Amino acid sequence: PPASSNWAKLQERLGTKVTLRYRKGKGSVDIKFFNDEDLQRILETLGVEAD
């Protein structure tokens, strides 16, 4: 599926383990983080401002 070809790129961009579940055009993405600082870094990479 097209989504799986981008899995490695997403993992590299976020700098952490990413699990991609894809089936029949639907799915989910699980992004691992290990502490508050790691989560903050991932959110910043995604362009999300934390409260």
PyMOL Python script that loads the backbone (N, CA, C, O; Angstrom):
from pymol import cmd

cmd.read_pdbstr("""\
ATOM      1  N   PRO A   1       0.823  -1.206   0.000  1.00  0.00           N
ATOM      2  CA  PRO A   1       0.000   0.000   0.000  1.00  0.00           C
ATOM      3  C   PRO A   1       0.861   1.262   0.000  1.00  0.00           C
ATOM      4  O   PRO A   1       1.989   1.240   0.492  1.00  0.00           O
ATOM      5  N   PRO A   2       0.349   2.340  -0.537  1.00  0.00           N
ATOM      6  CA  PRO A   2       1.133   3.580  -0.602  1.00  0.00           C
ATOM      7  C   PRO A   2       1.615   4.056   0.763  1.00  0.00           C
ATOM      8  O   PRO A   2       2.714   4.600   0.872  1.00  0.00           O
ATOM      9  N   ALA A   3       0.823   3.862   1.790  1.00  0.00           N
ATOM     10  CA  ALA A   3       1.195   4.345   3.126  1.00  0.00           C
ATOM     11  C   ALA A   3       2.456   3.666   3.638  1.00  0.00           C
ATOM     12  O   ALA A   3       3.270   4.306   4.305  1.00  0.00           O
ATOM     13  N   SER A   4       2.633   2.393   3.342  1.00  0.00           N
ATOM     14  CA  SER A   4       3.786   1.674   3.873  1.00  0.00           C
ATOM     15  C   SER A   4       5.097   2.168   3.276  1.00  0.00           C
ATOM     16  O   SER A   4       6.143   2.047   3.913  1.00  0.00           O
ATOM     17  N   SER A   5       5.065   2.717   2.077  1.00  0.00           N
ATOM     18  CA  SER A   5       6.295   3.231   1.478  1.00  0.00           C
ATOM     19  C   SER A   5       6.784   4.479   2.204  1.00  0.00           C
ATOM     20  O   SER A   5       7.960   4.831   2.102  1.00  0.00           O
ATOM     21  N   ASN A   6       5.909   5.145   2.926  1.00  0.00           N
ATOM     22  CA  ASN A   6       6.280   6.353   3.669  1.00  0.00           C
ATOM     23  C   ASN A   6       6.613   6.079   5.129  1.00  0.00           C
ATOM     24  O   ASN A   6       7.034   6.989   5.842  1.00  0.00           O
ATOM     25  N   TRP A   7       6.434   4.854   5.587  1.00  0.00           N
ATOM     26  CA  TRP A   7       6.662   4.485   6.981  1.00  0.00           C
ATOM     27  C   TRP A   7       8.085   4.819   7.431  1.00  0.00           C
ATOM     28  O   TRP A   7       8.277   5.442   8.476  1.00  0.00           O
ATOM     29  N   ALA A   8       9.070   4.410   6.654  1.00  0.00           N
ATOM     30  CA  ALA A   8      10.464   4.658   7.032  1.00  0.00           C
ATOM     31  C   ALA A   8      10.768   6.153   7.048  1.00  0.00           C
ATOM     32  O   ALA A   8      11.511   6.624   7.909  1.00  0.00           O
ATOM     33  N   LYS A   9      10.202   6.897   6.108  1.00  0.00           N
ATOM     34  CA  LYS A   9      10.415   8.344   6.070  1.00  0.00           C
ATOM     35  C   LYS A   9       9.842   9.004   7.318  1.00  0.00           C
ATOM     36  O   LYS A   9      10.463   9.900   7.890  1.00  0.00           O
ATOM     37  N   LEU A  10       8.673   8.568   7.735  1.00  0.00           N
ATOM     38  CA  LEU A  10       8.041   9.123   8.928  1.00  0.00           C
ATOM     39  C   LEU A  10       8.863   8.810  10.169  1.00  0.00           C
ATOM     40  O   LEU A  10       9.068   9.674  11.021  1.00  0.00           O
ATOM     41  N   GLN A  11       9.328   7.581  10.267  1.00  0.00           N
ATOM     42  CA  GLN A  11      10.143   7.171  11.405  1.00  0.00           C
ATOM     43  C   GLN A  11      11.438   7.988  11.464  1.00  0.00           C
ATOM     44  O   GLN A  11      11.861   8.419  12.536  1.00  0.00           O
ATOM     45  N   GLU A  12      12.053   8.192  10.315  1.00  0.00           N
ATOM     46  CA  GLU A  12      13.292   8.973  10.266  1.00  0.00           C
ATOM     47  C   GLU A  12      13.034  10.432  10.632  1.00  0.00           C
ATOM     48  O   GLU A  12      13.804  11.027  11.386  1.00  0.00           O
ATOM     49  N   ARG A  13      11.977  10.999  10.115  1.00  0.00           N
ATOM     50  CA  ARG A  13      11.659  12.413  10.383  1.00  0.00           C
ATOM     51  C   ARG A  13      11.387  12.636  11.865  1.00  0.00           C
ATOM     52  O   ARG A  13      11.833  13.632  12.435  1.00  0.00           O
ATOM     53  N   LEU A  14      10.650  11.705  12.501  1.00  0.00           N
ATOM     54  CA  LEU A  14      10.277  11.878  13.902  1.00  0.00           C
ATOM     55  C   LEU A  14      11.361  11.397  14.860  1.00  0.00           C
ATOM     56  O   LEU A  14      11.349  11.762  16.036  1.00  0.00           O
ATOM     57  N   GLY A  15      12.287  10.594  14.379  1.00  0.00           N
ATOM     58  CA  GLY A  15      13.383  10.128  15.213  1.00  0.00           C
ATOM     59  C   GLY A  15      12.953   9.177  16.301  1.00  0.00           C
ATOM     60  O   GLY A  15      13.564   9.133  17.369  1.00  0.00           O
ATOM     61  N   THR A  16      11.894   8.404  16.040  1.00  0.00           N
ATOM     62  CA  THR A  16      11.406   7.446  17.027  1.00  0.00           C
ATOM     63  C   THR A  16      10.657   6.329  16.316  1.00  0.00           C
ATOM     64  O   THR A  16      10.395   6.410  15.116  1.00  0.00           O
ATOM     65  N   LYS A  17      10.315   5.289  17.064  1.00  0.00           N
ATOM     66  CA  LYS A  17       9.601   4.160  16.473  1.00  0.00           C
ATOM     67  C   LYS A  17       8.183   4.574  16.086  1.00  0.00           C
ATOM     68  O   LYS A  17       7.463   5.196  16.867  1.00  0.00           O
ATOM     69  N   VAL A  18       7.807   4.213  14.870  1.00  0.00           N
ATOM     70  CA  VAL A  18       6.474   4.485  14.357  1.00  0.00           C
ATOM     71  C   VAL A  18       5.891   3.167  13.873  1.00  0.00           C
ATOM     72  O   VAL A  18       6.533   2.446  13.109  1.00  0.00           O
ATOM     73  N   THR A  19       4.681   2.850  14.312  1.00  0.00           N
ATOM     74  CA  THR A  19       3.985   1.655  13.853  1.00  0.00           C
ATOM     75  C   THR A  19       2.836   2.086  12.962  1.00  0.00           C
ATOM     76  O   THR A  19       2.028   2.935  13.338  1.00  0.00           O
ATOM     77  N   LEU A  20       2.770   1.496  11.784  1.00  0.00           N
ATOM     78  CA  LEU A  20       1.735   1.816  10.816  1.00  0.00           C
ATOM     79  C   LEU A  20       0.834   0.600  10.643  1.00  0.00           C
ATOM     80  O   LEU A  20       1.305  -0.488  10.312  1.00  0.00           O
ATOM     81  N   ARG A  21      -0.453   0.788  10.868  1.00  0.00           N
ATOM     82  CA  ARG A  21      -1.438  -0.275  10.630  1.00  0.00           C
ATOM     83  C   ARG A  21      -2.308   0.195   9.476  1.00  0.00           C
ATOM     84  O   ARG A  21      -2.918   1.263   9.542  1.00  0.00           O
ATOM     85  N   TYR A  22      -2.364  -0.603   8.421  1.00  0.00           N
ATOM     86  CA  TYR A  22      -3.066  -0.199   7.202  1.00  0.00           C
ATOM     87  C   TYR A  22      -3.843  -1.391   6.661  1.00  0.00           C
ATOM     88  O   TYR A  22      -3.310  -2.489   6.505  1.00  0.00           O
ATOM     89  N   ARG A  23      -5.128  -1.141   6.379  1.00  0.00           N
ATOM     90  CA  ARG A  23      -5.943  -2.206   5.807  1.00  0.00           C
ATOM     91  C   ARG A  23      -7.109  -1.588   5.048  1.00  0.00           C
ATOM     92  O   ARG A  23      -7.889  -0.811   5.599  1.00  0.00           O
ATOM     93  N   LYS A  24      -7.209  -1.940   3.804  1.00  0.00           N
ATOM     94  CA  LYS A  24      -8.321  -1.512   2.951  1.00  0.00           C
ATOM     95  C   LYS A  24      -8.527  -0.002   2.969  1.00  0.00           C
ATOM     96  O   LYS A  24      -9.655   0.477   3.081  1.00  0.00           O
ATOM     97  N   GLY A  25      -7.440   0.737   2.860  1.00  0.00           N
ATOM     98  CA  GLY A  25      -7.538   2.188   2.777  1.00  0.00           C
ATOM     99  C   GLY A  25      -7.726   2.916   4.092  1.00  0.00           C
ATOM    100  O   GLY A  25      -7.877   4.137   4.109  1.00  0.00           O
ATOM    101  N   LYS A  26      -7.719   2.179   5.199  1.00  0.00           N
ATOM    102  CA  LYS A  26      -7.868   2.784   6.526  1.00  0.00           C
ATOM    103  C   LYS A  26      -6.730   2.311   7.413  1.00  0.00           C
ATOM    104  O   LYS A  26      -6.027   1.358   7.078  1.00  0.00           O
ATOM    105  N   GLY A  27      -6.552   2.980   8.543  1.00  0.00           N
ATOM    106  CA  GLY A  27      -5.515   2.520   9.445  1.00  0.00           C
ATOM    107  C   GLY A  27      -5.226   3.493  10.560  1.00  0.00           C
ATOM    108  O   GLY A  27      -6.014   4.388  10.864  1.00  0.00           O
ATOM    109  N   SER A  28      -4.069   3.289  11.162  1.00  0.00           N
ATOM    110  CA  SER A  28      -3.651   4.150  12.257  1.00  0.00           C
ATOM    111  C   SER A  28      -2.132   4.233  12.281  1.00  0.00           C
ATOM    112  O   SER A  28      -1.427   3.388  11.731  1.00  0.00           O
ATOM    113  N   VAL A  29      -1.657   5.283  12.939  1.00  0.00           N
ATOM    114  CA  VAL A  29      -0.227   5.495  13.113  1.00  0.00           C
ATOM    115  C   VAL A  29       0.024   5.622  14.609  1.00  0.00           C
ATOM    116  O   VAL A  29      -0.615   6.429  15.284  1.00  0.00           O
ATOM    117  N   ASP A  30       0.951   4.827  15.126  1.00  0.00           N
ATOM    118  CA  ASP A  30       1.320   4.858  16.540  1.00  0.00           C
ATOM    119  C   ASP A  30       2.739   5.410  16.636  1.00  0.00           C
ATOM    120  O   ASP A  30       3.668   4.843  16.061  1.00  0.00           O
ATOM    121  N   ILE A  31       2.905   6.507  17.357  1.00  0.00           N
ATOM    122  CA  ILE A  31       4.206   7.160  17.508  1.00  0.00           C
ATOM    123  C   ILE A  31       4.652   7.005  18.956  1.00  0.00           C
ATOM    124  O   ILE A  31       3.971   7.460  19.875  1.00  0.00           O
ATOM    125  N   LYS A  32       5.799   6.362  19.155  1.00  0.00           N
ATOM    126  CA  LYS A  32       6.316   6.135  20.505  1.00  0.00           C
ATOM    127  C   LYS A  32       7.107   7.343  21.002  1.00  0.00           C
ATOM    128  O   LYS A  32       7.847   7.973  20.248  1.00  0.00           O
ATOM    129  N   PHE A  33       6.932   7.649  22.289  1.00  0.00           N
ATOM    130  CA  PHE A  33       7.786   8.634  22.952  1.00  0.00           C
ATOM    131  C   PHE A  33       8.097   8.103  24.338  1.00  0.00           C
ATOM    132  O   PHE A  33       7.359   7.280  24.879  1.00  0.00           O
ATOM    133  N   PHE A  34       9.201   8.582  24.912  1.00  0.00           N
ATOM    134  CA  PHE A  34       9.719   7.968  26.130  1.00  0.00           C
ATOM    135  C   PHE A  34       9.720   8.877  27.348  1.00  0.00           C
ATOM    136  O   PHE A  34       9.918   8.415  28.472  1.00  0.00           O
ATOM    137  N   ASN A  35       9.499  10.168  27.129  1.00  0.00           N
ATOM    138  CA  ASN A  35       9.399  11.098  28.247  1.00  0.00           C
ATOM    139  C   ASN A  35       8.786  12.396  27.730  1.00  0.00           C
ATOM    140  O   ASN A  35       8.528  12.532  26.534  1.00  0.00           O
ATOM    141  N   ASP A  36       8.557  13.337  28.625  1.00  0.00           N
ATOM    142  CA  ASP A  36       7.909  14.595  28.241  1.00  0.00           C
ATOM    143  C   ASP A  36       8.723  15.379  27.207  1.00  0.00           C
ATOM    144  O   ASP A  36       8.162  15.984  26.293  1.00  0.00           O
ATOM    145  N   GLU A  37      10.037  15.363  27.359  1.00  0.00           N
ATOM    146  CA  GLU A  37      10.883  16.092  26.414  1.00  0.00           C
ATOM    147  C   GLU A  37      10.809  15.470  25.023  1.00  0.00           C
ATOM    148  O   GLU A  37      10.789  16.181  24.018  1.00  0.00           O
ATOM    149  N   ASP A  38      10.769  14.152  24.971  1.00  0.00           N
ATOM    150  CA  ASP A  38      10.662  13.444  23.700  1.00  0.00           C
ATOM    151  C   ASP A  38       9.336  13.782  23.018  1.00  0.00           C
ATOM    152  O   ASP A  38       9.298  14.023  21.812  1.00  0.00           O
ATOM    153  N   LEU A  39       8.263  13.798  23.783  1.00  0.00           N
ATOM    154  CA  LEU A  39       6.956  14.164  23.237  1.00  0.00           C
ATOM    155  C   LEU A  39       6.986  15.594  22.711  1.00  0.00           C
ATOM    156  O   LEU A  39       6.473  15.859  21.623  1.00  0.00           O
ATOM    157  N   GLN A  40       7.573  16.509  23.457  1.00  0.00           N
ATOM    158  CA  GLN A  40       7.663  17.907  23.032  1.00  0.00           C
ATOM    159  C   GLN A  40       8.419  18.023  21.713  1.00  0.00           C
ATOM    160  O   GLN A  40       8.005  18.765  20.821  1.00  0.00           O
ATOM    161  N   ARG A  41       9.518  17.297  21.588  1.00  0.00           N
ATOM    162  CA  ARG A  41      10.323  17.319  20.364  1.00  0.00           C
ATOM    163  C   ARG A  41       9.509  16.817  19.173  1.00  0.00           C
ATOM    164  O   ARG A  41       9.558  17.405  18.092  1.00  0.00           O
ATOM    165  N   ILE A  42       8.765  15.733  19.369  1.00  0.00           N
ATOM    166  CA  ILE A  42       7.934  15.172  18.300  1.00  0.00           C
ATOM    167  C   ILE A  42       6.848  16.160  17.899  1.00  0.00           C
ATOM    168  O   ILE A  42       6.608  16.375  16.711  1.00  0.00           O
ATOM    169  N   LEU A  43       6.191  16.759  18.883  1.00  0.00           N
ATOM    170  CA  LEU A  43       5.147  17.740  18.580  1.00  0.00           C
ATOM    171  C   LEU A  43       5.708  18.922  17.793  1.00  0.00           C
ATOM    172  O   LEU A  43       5.083  19.390  16.841  1.00  0.00           O
ATOM    173  N   GLU A  44       6.878  19.400  18.188  1.00  0.00           N
ATOM    174  CA  GLU A  44       7.508  20.508  17.464  1.00  0.00           C
ATOM    175  C   GLU A  44       7.838  20.109  16.032  1.00  0.00           C
ATOM    176  O   GLU A  44       7.672  20.907  15.109  1.00  0.00           O
ATOM    177  N   THR A  45       8.305  18.877  15.843  1.00  0.00           N
ATOM    178  CA  THR A  45       8.607  18.374  14.504  1.00  0.00           C
ATOM    179  C   THR A  45       7.357  18.349  13.638  1.00  0.00           C
ATOM    180  O   THR A  45       7.419  18.601  12.435  1.00  0.00           O
ATOM    181  N   LEU A  46       6.222  18.041  14.260  1.00  0.00           N
ATOM    182  CA  LEU A  46       4.945  17.996  13.541  1.00  0.00           C
ATOM    183  C   LEU A  46       4.318  19.380  13.390  1.00  0.00           C
ATOM    184  O   LEU A  46       3.305  19.536  12.708  1.00  0.00           O
ATOM    185  N   GLY A  47       4.920  20.379  14.024  1.00  0.00           N
ATOM    186  CA  GLY A  47       4.389  21.737  13.929  1.00  0.00           C
ATOM    187  C   GLY A  47       3.215  21.999  14.848  1.00  0.00           C
ATOM    188  O   GLY A  47       2.390  22.873  14.582  1.00  0.00           O
ATOM    189  N   VAL A  48       3.139  21.231  15.943  1.00  0.00           N
ATOM    190  CA  VAL A  48       2.049  21.382  16.910  1.00  0.00           C
ATOM    191  C   VAL A  48       2.570  22.151  18.116  1.00  0.00           C
ATOM    192  O   VAL A  48       3.584  21.778  18.706  1.00  0.00           O
ATOM    193  N   GLU A  49       1.874  23.227  18.482  1.00  0.00           N
ATOM    194  CA  GLU A  49       2.249  23.983  19.680  1.00  0.00           C
ATOM    195  C   GLU A  49       1.633  23.323  20.902  1.00  0.00           C
ATOM    196  O   GLU A  49       0.418  23.136  20.968  1.00  0.00           O
ATOM    197  N   ALA A  50       2.472  22.971  21.869  1.00  0.00           N
ATOM    198  CA  ALA A  50       1.981  22.368  23.103  1.00  0.00           C
ATOM    199  C   ALA A  50       1.481  23.456  24.036  1.00  0.00           C
ATOM    200  O   ALA A  50       1.989  24.577  24.028  1.00  0.00           O
ATOM    201  N   ASP A  51       0.491  23.124  24.833  1.00  0.00           N
ATOM    202  CA  ASP A  51      -0.055  24.065  25.819  1.00  0.00           C
ATOM    203  C   ASP A  51       0.866  24.173  27.016  1.00  0.00           C
ATOM    204  O   ASP A  51       0.576  24.918  27.952  1.00  0.00           O
TER     205      ASP A  51
END
""", "prot")
cmd.dss("prot")
cmd.show_as("cartoon", "prot")
cmd.util.cbc("prot")
cmd.orient("prot")
